[in-house]
Amino acid sequence: MKRFLILALIISGLLTALPKPVLAQFERAEIGVNGLTCSQCSRTVEMSLRKLDFVADVEMNLEHTEGKITFRKNSRPDMDRIAQAVIDAGFSLRYLNAEITDINKVAEMTSKSCIDLDHNIYVFTEPLGIYTGKMAKLKFIGKKFLSKNEFRKMEQYMSQSCGNTASNGKVYHVQLVKS
């Protein structure tokens, strides 16, 4: 019994010494959608996005052909699934920007141009440097996230890597959107 108690105390001590998970998370995203010409088009994209389990709310703006997505608290938003939902609705993305909170906590884990967050790797197309803000907006770079012309301009930056891969996650190329 004594051995079991000592072993339990040792394991408990080891578990409390392990690093705590970073609390940063994506809260909102903004999307630009190509091809929205009517309210039914806008509604189709909205309903496709609302089917995603991590989406709490969607507001579409037909006049500017864009939308705002609010994510559920403590969820793991999947940017590829957002892009695919728009594609499945019959449209394409012009841009996808997402707001991440507590970026300063994440910055402690960065190399010059990478963040490992929730098993996903975010590779910055330009060095992040020292970032002191609490919230940051990231622009996602890739074929699914940009118009063809915009992607051609950004494709050269996608060869950058961090020398590591995402375990059970994805690798995204992003830019910090300066306000």
ABEGO torsion letter per residue (X at the ends): XAAAAAAAAAAAAAAAABBBBBABBBABBBBBBBGBABAAAAAAAAAAAAABAABABBBBBAAAGBBBBBBBBGBBBBAAAAAAAAAAAGBBBABBBBBBBGAAAAAAABBAABBBBGGBBBBBABBAEBBABABBBBBBBEAAABBAAAAAAAAAAAABBAGBBBBGBBBBBBBBBBX
